[in-house]
């Protein structure tokens, strides 16, 4: 399992993974403006890799650019699908290479998110996680219902609230949280319970309610664009969903629970 740290890593691990692809690439896109990633996908098609892109039906202020991106990818020989419009946002970001390697990103494939923001991504070859991600990609591509199975693969609105509530409740000593907007009432209640139990809680971002002994501050120097929770220095969550009601219950968001201490 590999951790991608932005802005340090840049596009290198993404482009490198695309260049190594031998058979297939499945990629989910919410925002996209990186020409080097687009070029790598086009070159992959030229060497007979089947590239499928699932594009969000909308994002704030960017529908025109999404439709333009769809057309450009189609012209390059990439198979393009568009998400349904049943949810306000399809905000997850992931890529599956050769059905064996899964990338989950907290960042969009944009200059702002990659070059100017603190964010994280995860690369894993865990077979069960890859299978769960492939199942989600197929369901969203054909606009069918997704039924979650692997509890480490965290998907909104299906299982995020359940999994993340249990994850936070499991903290014994410490919770380190990156989150632009912790505002969900139930999640804040769980955090308050952990604080009362003596768990150290530190948040980089914002917390709607005051929790005694919980330390909150803004990230200095960099824009924050990741949702991550490190629990007791042994486990972590990285994904696209904030501890915010809409992102837990109303949008498509994708994340992963990590058990690798080195990450």
Secondary structure, DSSP 8 states (H G I E B T S, - for coil): -EEEEETTSTTHHHHHHHHH-SSEEEEEESSB--HHHHHHHHHHHHTT-EEEEEE-S--TT-HHHHHHHHHHHHHTT-EEEE--SSSS-B---EEEETTTEEEEESS-BSHHHHHSEEEEEEEE--HHHHHHHHHHHHHHHTT-------TTEEEETTTHHHHHHHHHHT-SSEEEEEEEEE--HHHHHHHHHHHHTT-EEEEEEEESS--TT-EEE--SSSEE--EEEEETTTEEEEES--SSHHHHHTSBEEEEEE--TT-
